[in-house]
Amino acid sequence: MHDTTLDDYSWPTCLAPGCGRELWTAEVEAGRRVCRPCEDRTAARIAELPALFRQLDTTASLMKGARRATNGSSGSRTAPIPPRLDVLNLVGPGGVAARLSAIEDAWRQTLGWTVAPWRGNPAQAVPDLAAFLANNLLWACSGYEEIGQDVDDLRRLHGECVALVNDERRPGRVQIGNCPISVDGSLCWTPLTATAASHRVRCGGCGTRWETLGEWRDLRAAQDAVLAEAAGAAA
């Protein structure tokens, strides 16, 4: 015999922080812990995280070593732009990838699955981590006891990424060194500029383009080689 009266019964509510909506009868019968609208919002956030990460990763790459544009002479030294630590914290080893991995590991342990090995660097790991969470979100919303906290963590992580991406969409231009391309036997050396919203760079002098992160690294290496050669000649 149960001594619980009808007055003592409390209808189950969504565990997602800030929601608290009473679950539908079908949701209760299915044992759900998070309502479908919160699940849908979480799924959308998970789906957007890889693209947001790519945008932040590009921003972090550009900000490293960038220099403020000045109206002074070409030989004047300019102070480096401080790296955006908030951006670097999200794209680095302890950022987006680590936070998604912690949720995946907890889900795998609850399911009795083997914890997945680390998937390369953060840029390689984030899409796979997001795919795992998306594929298993229905299970988590239907019976995982800690899903409320995970939904909140994903909401916060997505919000941090969106806030930083929106802040970087209309940045000022920064100088990123000079063009190291040789044109008709002469060094172009036209000052190059870029924005933190894109890694695409075009030289206004010779028209050379650098449009991928790999080409960005080639540009930086070529600039360093020219400067090293000039320093050696001066010595």
N, C-alpha and C positions, 0 to 999 in steps of 0.2 A: 504494500500500500504506500502511496506517496502522500506526504503531508503538505505538499506545495499547493496552495490555492491558486485559482485563476488570477486573483489580484496580485499575486507575487510574480506572475510571469511577465517577462519583458521581451518584447518582439526584437529579434536580432536586427542590428543596424550595421551599416557598412563600416569596416575598420579603417578605411582610408582617413588619415587625419584631416580635419576640416570638413568632412562630408557628414557622417552620422545619419544618412538617410536610411529609413527603414527598408529592409530588403523586400523584394517582391516575394510572393508566396512560392513561385517557381524557383527563385534563387535560394530560399530557405530550404526547400525540399531537395535541392541539388547540393546542399551543404556549403554554399558559397559564403565567403567572408568579405568580399569586396563587391560592390554593386557593378553592374555592367557599364553604366556611364563612366565610372572611375577606371574600370578596366580599359575602356576605349580610349580615354584620355592618356592613360599610361602607355598603351600600345603606340599611340601617335608620337608621344615623347621619345620612346625607345627608337622608333623608326627615324626620327630626325637627328638623333645623336651622332651617327657617323658623319653626316654632312656638316653638322656644326663643328665637330672635331677637326675635320679637314680645313675648314675656314680658320679656326684658331691656330692650327698647326702652321698654316701659311703665314699668318700674322706673326707668330713667334719667330719663324725663319727670317722674315724680313727685318724684324726689329733688332736682331742680333747684328751688331757691327754697323748699323745704319748711323748716318750723321745728319745733323740738322742742316737744312739748306740755308745759305747766307748770301748776302749781297756783296761780300768782300771779294778780295782778289782770289784767283784760282789757287794761289799758294798758301792762303791763310788756313790755319788749323781750326777745326770746329769741334765742339764737344760732342761726344757720342750720346745718342738718345738712350736713357736708361731702359733696360728691357722691362716689358710689362710682366711683373712677377705673377700677377693674377692669371695672365694667359699662360705663362710658362708652367705654373703650378697645375693647370688643367691638362696640358699636353705632355707633361713630363711623366716619369715613372710612377709617381704617386697620385696622378690626376684621374682623368675620366676612365682610363683603362683599368686602373687599380680598383676604383670604386665599383665599376661594373663587375669586375672579376670577383670581388668579395661577395656580391649578391649571387653570382653564378655558383661559387663554391658552396655557399650555404644551401642553395636549392639542390645541388648535386648530393650533398651529404644527407639531406632529408630524404631524397629519392633513393639513396643507397647506391648511387652511381660513383664511378671513379672521378676524383677531382681532375679536371682537365689541366694539362701542362700549359705553361705560359706560351702565348702565341706570338713570339717575336717581339718587335718593338711596339709601342702603343699604337702607332698608325696601322700596323698589321692586325693588332688584337681587337681594336674597338669594333670593327664591322662584325667579326665573329662573335664577340661577346654580346653585341646587340641582337644578333640573329638568334643566339641561344635563348636570351631572355624573352624575345618575341615569341619564339616557338613554344615556350613553356609557361607563358603568362597565364593562360587559361587554367592550367593545373594549379599554379600558385594562388590565383584568386579563388579557386574552388575549395582549397583545403589546407593551404600552408599557413601555419599559425602566425608567422612573423610578416605576412604579406603587407600589413598596414604600414609598418616601418619602411619596407622596401619601396612601396608606392611613394611614400613621402621622400625617401632618399632620391629616387629617380626624378621626382618633381623638382627637388632642389637642384640637382645636378643639371637638369635641362634648363632651369631658370638661370643658373650661373652662366652656362654656355651662351644662351640667347642674349643675355645682358651684355656680355663681352663682345659678341659678334656685332650686335647693333651699335655698340660704341665705336667699333673700328670700321664701320662701313663708309664713313666720309672723313677719312683722316687727311691731314695735310701731307704734302709730298716731302719726301726725305731724299737727301743725296746718298747714293750708294757707291760712290767712286766714279772713275772715268772709264770710257770705252777703251778696251785693250786691243781692238781690231786694227790690223795693218791694212791701209788702203793705198795702193799704188806706191808701196815701199815706205809710206809714212804712217806713223802711229796716229790713229784717230783722236783718242784721248778726250773726246767730248764728255762733259759731265753728264752722268746718268742719274735719273730720279725715278722713284717708284712710290706707290702708296702701300700701306699695310694691308689693304683689302685684296691685293692681287700680287702674285709673284711674276707677272708678265712685265717685261722691261723692253723698251725700244729706244735705240740710240737715235737722237735727232740729227746727228751728223752723218753717219754712214748708213743708217736704216737697219742695222743688225738687230735681230730680236732674240730674246731669251724668254721662252714661254713655259718651261717646266722647271720643277725644283732641281732636276738633274742639270739642266742648262744653267740654272742659277749658281750651282756649285762650280760648274765649269767657268762661269764668268768670274767668280771670286778667285778661283785658282789662277786664271789668266791675269787678273789685276795684280795679284801677289807676285806673279812671275815678272811682270814689267817693273814693278817697284823694286824687287830684289835685284834685277839686272841694272837698274838705274843706281841703286845704292852701291853695287859692286864697281860700277864705272866711276862713281864719285870717289870711292876709296882709292 
